[in-house]
Amino acid sequence: MGVPQAMGALRERAAFVRESLQKSQTITDNMVSILGSFDYRLSALETAMRPTQIRTHSIRKAHENIDKTLKSAEVILAQFDLTRKAEAKILKGPHEDLESYLEAIDQLRANIKFFSSNKSLKSSDGVLAQCNNLLAKAISKLEDEFRQLLKNYSKPVEPDRLFDCLPNSLRPSSGPPGQEGDSKSHAEHQKSLQAAIYTPPTLIPPRVLPLLHDLAQQMVLAGHQQQLFRIYRDTRASVLEQSIRKLGVERLSKDDVQKMPWEVLEAKIGSWIHHMRISVKLLFAGERKICDQILDGVHSLRDQCFAEVTANSVSMLLSFGEAIAKSKRSPEKLFVLLDMYEIMRELQSEIQFLFGSKACMEMRESAFSLTKRLAQTAQETFGDFEEAVEKDATKTTVFDGTVHPLTSYVINYVKFLFDYRSTLKLLFEEFDTTHPPESQLAAVTTRIVLALQNNLDGKSKQYKDPALTQLFLMNNIHYIVRSVRRSEAKDVLGDDWVQIQRRIVQQHANQYKRVSWAKILQCLTVQSAPGSGGGDSGKIHQRQSQWTVPDSELRESLRLAVAEVLLPAYRSFIKRFGPMIENGKNPTKYIRYRPEDLERMLNEFFEGKTWNDPKR
């Protein structure tokens, strides 16, 4: 191609591009100016070349210069063309085609980089200003799109959806946690929960997460981290709080807790335990997951966002636990304190994982502090209970010598403690690592039982009849021994303790026989006149038919023990004096009962009959 033809082609190309660029409203003036400078340079080059057309060397050099100029022009014109196309996409906005919109932003950034490194070009500063303004508008629209997209797909999670994510044993349809038809003990239920599977709910549809991630990345690249942080925090924190409140979580103070009736408070504690598990294992775990996906690659911002999103919800949950731990201690609160301590220990690894970053340090420490506080309050309640048992001064008197309500209450309390055996070991280790937790549990149990026995000894002195005193102590110690033997407490207190207590039961039984029947036996064995002590026999029968030995085996054993000493003595008495009395006047005045009558009367002992009951 000759020089004139090349010059003509370049002019035509420049004219075409100039005409196309006039359609763009934002960069036309700058591009026309630059193209005009090229036109001027080409004209000057053409003029300079005319005198040397006849010289081959000069022609070759001219062609080389023209090729270089054309290539430079093509590159610059291509940048203008890409800028124009990017502008058109950005003006449309990101909503219809986010992928193209993001590509346009990337192109703008590339153009800015190009013109920044080619500032020698005429009007490059103007082009840069236009591109930067266009980029700022694009990022602003991206912020709006991120905000709207996040808001549209951020909805509170309904409780029913959360319950569906729980293991079957924890769903409301299966009854209160840990009471699956009473088929499982508390300890068994806790063990089954260790292998339970939780499925965090889908908080934001998976198809939306990549879009939000791309939008977030563009905002970060534009230096809009703080705007991104505020939008994410405000949107997700509000939704999380709504989800928590829908479950029934409320912020309660120590005073609020103190005013509640025990039945109401107990139900709220049960709900709180359930809500803690749901919140940590489902809601907070779900928030961590979407936060990691949307803000992937922006680690400092990601951790700070998660901390801010969950802060108020965590505080609301922990405040109730703190209120319970600080409220007035009472024996019935021990088991709910242990339940609360259990859930905090159960969730400890999840809390460490979810809130392990520096940004979450305050929440993490608050959770661990609550765990420690619950353990401390539970341990102090142990001490209170032991003291309360020993000093119990209730006026309740069991007139029939049966098991005292305090005995059944304390022993059931101790038995229930052993359902929390593994939890108690953890609790003891919180404060004392020098003694094995098993030995600490044994010491606590022994002290409580000893406190009960001391109290029972005091209560036994309320009886005027020494025989009833012994019967009362026998009944209560026997109840303690039998209950311990049938529970895990036996493993802790040991066989030696059980054997010692059984001997004490036997001693009280022997003492009962001695103080109750010694006088009667004396009357039957000495050479006294018939009829002596007969009135006492009737009174004893009347009294002891009202006394109670609730354990059937012990009752029969005691009757047999009395019969073994009383009946032979009575038969001997009848054999000795019977013929003499029968030949005298009015024999029934002296001998009212035959041996078989006495045996029947003994079988009516310890049944708790009232005075008006017909004799069986």
C-alpha positions in Angstrom: 0.0 0.0 0.0 1.4 3.5 -0.9 1.8 6.2 1.6 -1.1 8.3 0.2 -3.4 5.3 0.4 -2.3 4.5 4.0 -2.8 8.1 5.0 -6.2 8.0 3.5 -7.2 4.8 5.3 -6.0 6.1 8.6 -8.0 9.3 8.1 -11.1 7.3 7.3 -10.6 5.1 10.5 -10.1 8.1 12.7 -13.2 9.8 11.2 -15.3 6.7 11.8 -14.2 6.4 15.4 -14.7 10.1 15.9 -18.2 9.8 14.6 -18.9 6.8 16.9 -17.6 8.4 20.0 -19.7 11.5 19.5 -22.6 9.3 20.7 -21.1 8.9 24.1 -22.1 11.7 26.5 -19.4 11.3 29.0 -16.0 11.1 27.2 -16.6 12.3 23.6 -14.9 15.7 24.0 -11.7 14.1 25.4 -11.5 11.4 22.7 -12.1 13.9 19.9 -9.3 16.1 21.2 -6.9 13.1 21.3 -7.9 12.0 17.8 -7.4 15.6 16.5 -3.9 15.5 17.8 -3.4 12.2 15.8 -4.8 13.8 12.7 -2.4 16.7 13.1 0.5 14.4 13.5 -0.4 12.3 10.5 -0.8 15.4 8.3 2.6 16.6 9.5 4.1 13.2 8.7 2.6 13.2 5.3 4.0 16.6 4.5 7.4 15.6 5.7 7.3 12.4 3.6 6.4 13.9 0.2 9.9 15.2 -0.7 11.4 11.8 0.1 9.0 9.5 -1.8 11.5 8.9 -4.5 14.0 7.7 -2.0 13.6 4.0 -1.1 15.1 4.2 2.3 13.0 7.1 3.4 9.9 5.4 2.1 10.7 2.3 4.3 11.2 4.4 7.4 8.0 6.2 6.7 6.1 3.0 6.5 7.6 1.8 9.8 6.6 5.1 11.5 3.1 4.9 10.0 2.7 1.3 11.3 3.8 2.3 14.8 1.4 5.2 14.8 -1.5 3.1 13.6 -0.8 0.4 16.2 -0.7 3.1 19.0 -3.8 4.6 17.7 -5.6 1.3 17.6 -4.7 0.5 21.2 -5.9 3.9 22.4 -9.1 3.8 20.3 -9.8 0.3 21.7 -9.5 1.7 25.2 -12.0 4.4 24.3 -14.3 1.8 22.7 -14.2 -0.4 25.9 -14.8 2.6 28.1 -17.9 3.5 26.0 -19.3 0.0 26.3 -18.6 -0.2 30.1 -20.4 3.1 30.5 -23.4 1.8 28.7 -23.6 -1.3 31.0 -23.1 0.8 34.2 -25.9 3.2 33.2 -28.3 0.2 33.0 -27.5 -0.7 36.6 -26.6 -4.1 38.2 -30.0 -5.5 38.8 -30.7 -7.0 35.4 -27.3 -8.5 34.7 -25.0 -8.4 37.7 -22.3 -10.4 36.0 -22.0 -7.9 33.0 -22.1 -5.0 35.5 -19.2 -6.4 37.5 -17.3 -7.0 34.2 -17.9 -3.4 33.3 -16.5 -2.2 36.6 -13.4 -4.3 36.1 -13.0 -2.8 32.6 -13.3 0.7 34.1 -10.5 -0.1 36.5 -8.3 -1.4 33.7 -9.0 1.8 31.7 -8.1 4.0 34.6 -4.8 2.0 35.0 -4.1 2.4 31.3 -4.6 6.2 31.1 -2.8 6.6 34.5 0.3 5.1 32.9 -0.1 7.1 29.6 -0.5 10.6 31.0 1.6 12.0 28.1 -1.5 11.6 25.9 -3.4 14.8 25.4 -6.6 15.1 27.6 -5.7 11.8 29.5 -6.5 13.7 32.8 -9.9 14.4 31.5 -10.5 10.8 30.6 -9.3 9.7 34.0 -11.6 12.0 35.8 -14.6 10.8 33.8 -13.7 7.2 34.4 -13.2 7.7 38.1 -16.6 9.5 38.4 -18.2 6.7 36.5 -16.6 4.1 38.8 -17.8 6.0 41.9 -21.4 5.9 40.5 -21.0 2.2 39.7 -19.9 1.4 43.3 -22.7 3.4 44.8 -25.2 1.4 42.7 -23.4 -1.8 43.9 -23.9 -0.8 47.5 -27.6 -0.3 46.9 -27.8 -3.6 45.2 -25.9 -5.4 48.0 -28.2 -3.8 50.6 -31.3 -4.7 48.7 -30.3 -8.2 47.9 -29.2 -8.9 51.5 -32.4 -7.4 52.9 -34.7 -9.3 50.5 -33.2 -12.7 51.4 -32.7 -12.1 55.1 -35.8 -13.2 56.9 -36.3 -14.3 60.5 -36.3 -18.1 61.0 -39.6 -19.4 62.3 -39.4 -21.7 65.4 -40.9 -24.7 63.5 -38.1 -24.6 61.0 -35.5 -24.5 63.7 -37.2 -27.5 65.5 -37.0 -29.5 62.3 -33.2 -29.0 62.4 -32.9 -30.6 65.8 -32.4 -34.3 66.6 -35.7 -36.2 67.1 -35.2 -36.4 70.9 -35.2 -32.6 71.2 -38.1 -31.8 69.0 -41.3 -30.5 70.8 -43.3 -33.4 69.4 -41.3 -35.9 71.4 -42.1 -34.2 74.8 -39.9 -32.3 77.1 -36.1 -32.9 76.6 -34.9 -35.9 78.5 -38.4 -37.2 79.2 -38.9 -39.6 76.4 -41.7 -41.5 78.0 -39.5 -41.7 81.2 -37.6 -44.5 79.4 -34.3 -42.8 79.7 -32.6 -41.4 82.8 -31.1 -37.9 82.7 -27.6 -39.4 82.3 -28.6 -41.6 79.5 -30.3 -38.7 77.7 -27.2 -36.6 78.0 -25.1 -39.4 76.6 -27.4 -39.8 73.6 -27.1 -36.1 72.9 -23.4 -36.4 72.4 -23.9 -38.3 69.2 -26.9 -36.2 68.0 -26.8 -34.6 64.6 -27.9 -31.0 64.1 -28.6 -29.5 60.6 -28.2 -25.7 60.6 -31.0 -24.0 58.7 -30.5 -22.3 55.3 -30.5 -18.6 56.3 -29.8 -17.3 52.7 -30.5 -19.3 49.5 -27.2 -20.8 48.2 -27.7 -19.4 44.8 -27.7 -15.8 46.2 -24.5 -16.2 48.3 -22.0 -16.0 45.3 -23.7 -12.8 44.1 -23.4 -11.2 47.6 -19.8 -12.4 47.7 -19.0 -10.7 44.4 -20.7 -7.5 45.4 -18.9 -7.5 48.7 -15.5 -8.0 46.9 -16.1 -5.0 44.6 -17.0 -2.8 47.6 -13.8 -3.8 49.3 -11.8 -3.2 46.2 -13.3 0.3 46.0 -12.3 1.0 49.6 -15.9 0.8 50.9 -15.2 -1.6 53.7 -17.0 0.5 56.3 -20.1 0.8 54.2 -20.1 -2.9 53.6 -19.7 -3.5 57.4 -22.6 -1.3 58.3 -25.0 -2.7 55.8 -24.1 -6.3 56.7 -24.2 -5.7 60.5 -27.5 -3.8 60.5 -29.3 -6.2 58.3 -28.2 -9.5 59.7 -28.2 -8.4 63.4 -31.8 -7.3 63.2 -32.9 -10.6 61.6 -31.0 -12.7 64.1 -32.6 -10.9 67.0 -36.0 -11.4 65.5 -35.3 -15.1 65.2 -34.2 -15.3 68.8 -37.3 -13.4 70.1 -39.6 -15.6 68.0 -38.3 -18.6 70.0 -39.4 -16.8 73.2 -36.1 -15.4 74.4 -36.4 -12.3 76.5 -33.9 -10.2 78.5 -34.6 -10.6 82.2 -32.8 -9.1 85.2 -32.0 -10.6 88.6 -35.0 -8.7 90.0 -37.3 -10.1 87.4 -36.2 -13.6 88.2 -36.5 -13.1 91.9 -40.2 -12.1 91.6 -41.2 -15.2 89.6 -43.1 -18.1 91.2 -40.8 -21.2 91.2 -43.0 -23.1 88.7 -42.8 -20.3 86.2 -39.1 -19.8 86.7 -38.4 -23.5 86.3 -40.3 -23.6 83.0 -38.4 -20.6 81.8 -35.0 -22.2 82.7 -36.0 -25.3 80.8 -36.9 -23.1 77.8 -33.6 -21.2 78.1 -31.6 -24.4 78.0 -33.4 -25.4 74.8 -32.9 -21.9 73.3 -29.2 -21.9 74.1 -28.8 -25.2 72.2 -30.8 -23.9 69.2 -29.1 -20.5 69.1 -25.5 -21.8 69.3 -25.8 -25.0 67.2 -28.2 -23.7 64.6 -28.6 -19.9 64.4 -25.1 -18.8 65.4 -23.6 -21.7 63.4 -25.7 -20.6 60.4 -24.6 -17.0 60.7 -21.0 -18.0 60.9 -21.4 -20.0 57.7 -23.0 -17.3 55.6 -20.6 -14.7 57.0 -17.6 -16.8 56.0 -19.1 -17.3 52.5 -20.1 -13.7 51.7 -17.0 -12.1 53.2 -14.6 -14.8 52.1 -11.1 -13.3 51.6 -11.8 -10.3 53.9 -10.8 -11.9 57.2 -10.6 -8.9 59.5 -13.9 -7.6 58.3 -15.5 -11.0 58.4 -14.7 -11.6 62.0 -15.8 -8.1 63.0 -19.1 -8.5 61.1 -19.9 -11.8 62.8 -19.1 -10.4 66.2 -21.3 -7.3 65.7 -24.2 -9.4 64.2 -24.4 -11.8 67.1 -23.4 -9.5 70.0 -26.8 -8.4 71.2 -28.4 -11.9 70.7 -25.6 -13.5 72.8 -26.0 -10.8 75.5 -29.7 -11.4 75.6 -29.3 -15.1 76.1 -26.5 -14.9 78.7 -28.2 -12.2 80.7 -30.9 -14.7 81.8 -28.2 -17.2 82.9 -26.4 -14.5 84.8 -29.7 -13.5 86.5 -30.3 -17.1 87.7 -26.7 -17.6 88.9 -26.9 -14.4 90.9 -30.4 -14.9 92.3 -31.2 -16.2 95.8 -30.0 -19.8 96.3 -32.4 -22.5 97.3 -32.2 -26.3 97.3 -34.7 -26.8 94.5 -32.5 -24.6 92.2 -29.6 -27.0 92.4 -30.8 -29.3 89.6 -31.7 -26.4 87.3 -28.3 -24.9 88.0 -26.7 -28.2 87.0 -28.9 -28.4 83.9 -27.7 -24.9 83.0 -24.1 -25.8 83.7 -24.5 -28.9 81.6 -25.7 -27.0 78.5 -22.9 -24.4 78.8 -20.3 -27.2 79.1 -22.0 -29.0 76.1 -21.7 -25.9 74.0 -18.2 -24.9 75.1 -16.4 -26.4 72.0 -18.9 -24.8 69.6 -18.6 -21.4 71.4 -14.8 -21.7 71.2 -15.0 -22.4 67.4 -17.7 -19.9 66.5 -16.4 -17.1 68.7 -12.7 -17.9 68.6 -11.5 -14.7 66.9 -10.2 -11.7 68.6 -13.2 -9.7 67.6 -15.5 -12.1 69.5 -13.3 -12.3 72.6 -15.8 -10.5 74.9 -18.7 -12.8 74.0 -16.5 -15.9 74.4 -15.3 -14.8 77.8 -18.8 -13.9 78.9 -20.0 -17.4 78.0 -17.1 -19.1 79.9 -17.6 -16.7 82.8 -21.2 -17.8 83.1 -20.2 -21.4 83.1 -17.9 -20.8 86.0 -20.5 -18.7 87.8 -23.1 -21.5 87.5 -20.6 -24.0 88.8 -19.8 -21.8 91.8 -23.5 -21.2 92.6 -24.3 -24.9 92.3 -21.4 -25.7 94.7 -22.6 -23.1 97.2 -26.1 -24.5 97.0 -24.6 -27.9 98.0 -23.3 -26.3 101.2 -26.6 -24.5 101.8 -28.5 -27.8 101.4 -26.3 -29.7 103.8 -26.7 -27.0 106.4 -30.5 -26.8 105.8 -30.9 -30.6 106.3 -29.1 -30.6 109.6 -30.9 -27.6 110.9 -34.4 -28.4 109.5 -36.8 -27.5 112.3 -40.1 -28.3 110.6 -42.9 -29.1 113.1 -44.1 -32.0 111.0 -44.4 -35.0 113.3 -45.1 -38.5 112.0 -47.3 -39.8 114.8 -47.1 -43.4 113.5 -43.3 -43.5 113.5 -43.1 -43.9 109.7 -40.6 -42.4 107.3 -40.4 -38.7 107.8 -41.1 -36.4 104.7 -37.6 -34.9 105.2 -36.0 -38.3 104.8 -37.8 -39.1 101.5 -37.1 -35.6 100.3 -33.3 -35.7 101.1 -32.8 -39.3 99.8 -34.7 -38.5 96.6 -32.5 -35.4 96.3 -29.3 -37.5 96.7 -30.5 -40.2 94.2 -31.3 -37.5 91.7 -27.8 -36.0 92.2 -26.4 -39.2 90.8 -28.2 -38.7 87.6 -25.8 -35.8 87.2 -22.8 -37.8 88.3 -20.6 -36.9 85.3 -21.6 -33.3 85.5 -20.8 -33.1 89.2 -17.3 -34.5 88.5 -16.8 -31.7 86.0 -18.1 -29.1 88.5 -15.8 -30.3 91.3 -12.8 -30.1 88.9 -13.6 -26.4 88.3 -12.5 -25.6 91.9 -10.4 -28.5 93.2 -7.9 -30.4 91.1 -6.0 -31.8 94.1 -8.7 -34.4 95.0 -10.3 -36.9 92.6 -13.9 -35.8 91.7 -15.2 -39.2 92.7 -13.9 -38.8 96.2 -15.4 -35.2 96.4 -18.8 -36.6 95.3 -18.5 -39.3 98.0 -17.6 -36.7 100.7 -20.6 -34.4 99.7 -23.0 -37.4 99.7 -21.7 -38.7 103.1 -22.1 -35.2 104.7 -25.7 -34.8 103.4 -26.7 -38.3 104.7 -25.0 -37.7 108.0 -26.7 -34.3 108.3 -30.1 -36.1 107.7 -29.3 -38.7 110.4 -28.4 -36.1 112.9 -31.7 -34.3 112.2 -33.7 -37.5 112.5 -32.0 -38.2 115.8 -33.3 -34.9 117.1 -36.8 -35.5 115.7 -37.0 -38.9 117.4 -36.8 -37.2 120.8 -40.2 -35.7 120.2 -41.8 -39.0 121.0 -42.8 -39.7 124.6 -42.9 -43.5 124.0 -39.3 -44.8 123.8 -40.5 -47.8 121.7 -41.9 -45.4 119.1 -38.6 -43.5 119.1 -36.8 -46.7 118.2 -39.4 -47.6 115.6 -39.1 -44.1 114.0 -35.3 -44.3 113.8 -35.4 -47.9 112.5 -37.9 -47.0 109.7 -36.0 -43.9 108.6 -32.5 -45.5 108.6 -33.8 -48.5 106.8 -35.4 -46.3 104.2 -32.0 -44.5 103.7 -30.1 -47.8 103.4 -32.7 -49.4 101.0 -32.7 -46.4 98.7 -28.9 -46.1 98.6 -28.6 -49.8 97.8 -30.9 -49.3 94.8 -29.1 -46.3 93.4 -25.7 -45.3 92.1 -25.0 -43.7 95.5 -24.0 -47.2 96.7 -21.0 -47.1 94.4 -19.8 -44.0 96.0 -20.7 -44.6 99.7 -19.5 -48.2 99.5 -20.5 -51.6 100.8 -18.9 -50.9 104.2 -21.2 -47.9 104.7 -24.2 -50.0 103.8 -23.3 -52.8 106.2 -22.8 -50.3 109.1 -26.2 -48.7 108.5 -27.9 -52.1 108.3 -26.4 -52.9 111.7 -27.8 -49.6 113.0 -31.2 -50.6 111.7 -31.0 -53.9 113.6 -29.9 -52.1 116.7 -33.0 -49.9 116.7 -35.2 -53.0 116.0 -33.6 -54.7 119.0 -34.1 -51.6 121.2 -37.7 -51.4 120.1 -38.3 -55.0 121.3 -36.5 -54.4 124.5 -38.3 -51.2 125.6 -41.7 -52.3 124.2 -41.9 -55.9 125.4 -39.5 -56.3 128.3 -42.2 -55.6 130.9 -44.7 -57.9 129.3 -42.2 -60.7 129.1 -41.3 -60.1 132.7 -44.9 -60.6 133.7 -45.1 -63.8 131.7 -42.0 -65.4 133.0 -42.0 -64.5 136.8 -44.2 -66.4 139.3 -46.7 -63.6 139.5 -50.4 -63.8 139.9 -52.3 -64.3 136.6 -53.7 -61.1 135.2 -50.7 -58.9 135.9 -49.9 -56.9 132.9 -53.0 -57.9 131.0 -54.2 -54.3 130.8 -50.8 -53.3 129.4 -51.1 -55.9 126.7 -54.3 -54.5 125.4 -52.9 -51.0 125.4 -49.8 -52.1 123.5 -51.9 -53.7 120.9 -54.1 -50.7 120.5 -51.1 -48.3 120.2 -48.8 -50.4 118.0 -51.7 -51.3 115.6 -51.6 -47.5 114.8 -47.8 -47.4 114.3 -46.4 -48.0 110.8 -43.6 -49.9 109.3 -44.0 -49.1 105.6 -41.5 -51.7 104.2 -43.3 -55.0 104.0 -40.2 -57.1 104.6 -39.1 -55.1 107.6 -42.7 -55.2 109.0 -42.9 -59.0 108.7 -39.4 -59.4 110.1 -40.3 -57.2 113.1 -43.6 -59.1 113.8 -41.7 -62.4 113.6 -39.0 -61.2 116.0 -41.7 -60.1 118.5 -43.6 -63.4 118.1 -40.5 -65.5 118.5 -40.0 -64.2 122.1 -43.6 -63.4 123.1 -45.6 -66.4 121.9 -43.4 -69.1 123.5 -43.5 -67.1 126.8 -47.2 -66.7 126.6 -47.8 -70.4 125.8 -45.6 -71.3 128.8 -47.6 -68.9 130.9 -50.9 -70.5 129.9 -49.6 -74.0 130.4 -48.5 -73.1 133.8 -51.5 -71.2 135.1 -54.2 -72.2 132.7 -55.6 -75.2 134.6 -55.7 -73.4 137.9 -57.6 -70.4 136.4 -60.0 -72.5 134.4 -61.2 -74.3 137.6 -61.8 -71.0 139.4 -64.5 -68.4 139.2 -64.7 -66.0 136.1 -61.6 -67.4 134.3 -61.9 -64.8 131.4 -61.2 -62.0 133.9 -57.6 -63.3 134.2 -56.8 -64.8 130.8 -58.4 -62.8 128.0 -56.5 -64.1 125.0 -55.6 -67.5 123.7 -52.2 -68.0 122.0 -53.9 -67.9 118.6 -55.6 -64.6 119.6 -52.3 -63.2 120.5 -50.7 -64.3 117.2 -53.6 -62.7 115.3 -53.2 -59.4 117.2 -49.4 -59.4 116.5 -50.2 -59.6 112.8 -52.2 -56.4 113.1 -49.2 -54.5 114.3 -47.5 -51.7 112.3 -50.4 -51.3 109.9 -51.2 -47.7 110.7 -54.8 -48.4 111.8 -56.9 -45.7 113.3 -58.9 -46.1 116.5 -62.1 -46.5 114.6 -60.8 -49.1 112.2 -62.4 -52.6 112.7 -59.9 -55.1 113.7 -58.9 -57.5 111.0 
